[in-house]
């Protein structure tokens, strides 16, 4: 363990070790910063496949054998318009299909299915993206299912700037090729 890390504040609370006080410089030595907003690039695995993730990470925690993170609520995440543009350039432009999957910026990757099994994002171990039946503030996906989940191949990113298309309500999981 580095001398710098030993001097950081360590907290132990109900089996969770949190590395608080991590400076941006130290955090980005372990988890590289993305050039897109206040996001970082991480790697996780779900259902036997590896993914790159774009998430707003402010500090790292360890829960048992799993590493987790705390999201930068309000400042992090990717806008639905940016998410759609990345998805369309790499894949099919749909949040629930293909190589690029929309996820929640506020739920850490975890064991596949631990957060539910309805959406593609949950099945790979990410959080389901926020959604609404119509373009709504702070919602990543406009869901066509009507069942209360963002889980349909016909779902679309929220692309209306005035009603949430520009807020930071998305994160992305990009499957390794």
N, C-alpha and C positions, 0 to 999 in steps of 0.2 A: 504494500500500500504506500502511495506517495506521501511525502511529508505534507504537501498541500492538502491532500484529502484527509489525513489524520487530524488536521487542525480545523476541519469543517465541523459544524455542529451535527452531532449524531443524536437522533431521538429513537427511543425504543418505546413503543406503545402497542400493547396487545399483539405482540409478535410481528409488528411492522417496523422495519428500519427505514427511516427517511433521511436522505442526504439533503438536508436543507442548507441554504446559504451557498449553494453551488453558484459560482459566478458564471455568467454566460460563457466566458472563455473556457472554464473547466468543463462545463456541460457539453460544449461543442467539440471538445477533444474526444469525447466518447460517442456522442450522437451528433453527426454533422448538421449544421443549419442548412435549410433549404433557402433558395433565393426568392421564394414566394412567401411573402408575409412573415409572420412570427412562427414559422413552422420548422420542424426538424425532420430528417429522414431517418427512419428506423427500419429494421428488417424483422419480420416475424413469420412463423410457419403455421399453417392451418390446413387440416385434411391432407397432409402429405405434400403440400405445395408451399413454396416460399414466396413471400410478398415483400415489396417495398411499401412502406407506409409514409404518408405525409401527415404529421400530427403536430399540434401546438404543445410542446413539452417544456415545462418550467423546472421540474426537478424529478429525480428518479427515486423510486421506493422499491423495496424488496418485500414481497409477501410470500413467505415460505420459499419454495424453489423458483418462484416466478418474479421477474422484474416488471415493474409497472411504472407509471408516470403520473404527474399531475398536469392537467391541461391549463393553458393560459386563457381562462374563460373571458370572453368578450374581445380579446385581442388576437387570439389564434384562429386556426382553421383557414379554410379556403372558401372563397365565395362559390355559389352554385354555377355562376357564369364561367369562372376560371376552371372549376372542376369539369364542366361540360367541354370546354375548349381542350383541356388536356385529354379527356376521355375520347373526344372525337378525333384528335390528332393521332393517338396511339391505338385506339380501339373503335368501338361502334357508337360512342356518344350517349349510351344508355346507362343509367346508374346501377342497374341490377343485373347486367349481363356482361359476359366477356372477360377480358384481361384486366380492365380497370373497373373497380367497384367502389361506389360511394359508401362511406362509413360515417360514424359519428366522431367528431373531433374531441368529444368529452368522455369517451369510454375507451379504456386501454385495450389493446389486443390481449386476449386471454385464451384458455383452451377452447377449441372449436365447440360451439353449441352451449357454452357455459352461460352466455347472456341470452339464450333463446335459440330457436331453430327455424324461425319463420323467414327471415330475410337471408339472402346470399351472404351479406356481410356477417351475420351472426354465425352462419355455418362455417365460415373460415376463421372465426375467432375474433372478429372485430365487432364494434357496436353498430347496430342498425342506424342508418341515417335518419335524421329528423324529417318529417313529412307532413303534408296536409293535402286535402282534396283539391285545393286551389292554391295559386301562388300566394304565399303568406310569409310575413317577416320571420326570420330565424328558422326557416324550414328549407332544407337542402333539396328535397324531392317533392314533386307533385305526383301523388300516388293515384293510380287509376283503379286500384282494387276495391276501394270502399269498405275493406274489412278491418281497417285500422292499422295496417302494416304497409311499409314500403317494401313490397316483395314481388312485384310483377315485372315481366320483361317489357311491358308497355309503359312503365313509370318513366318520368322525364325529370331532368334537372329543373329547378325553379329559375327560369331565365328572364323574369320581368324585374328590371333593376329597382323600380319604385316599391315593389312588394317582396323584397327579400333576395333578389338575384345577386345583389352586391354585398350582402352581409357574410360573415365568416361562419357559416353553418355546416360546412362540409369538411371531410377529410377523405383521403383516397387510399385504397389498397391496390397496388399494381403487381400482378402476378409475374414472377420471373419467367423469362422465355427460355 
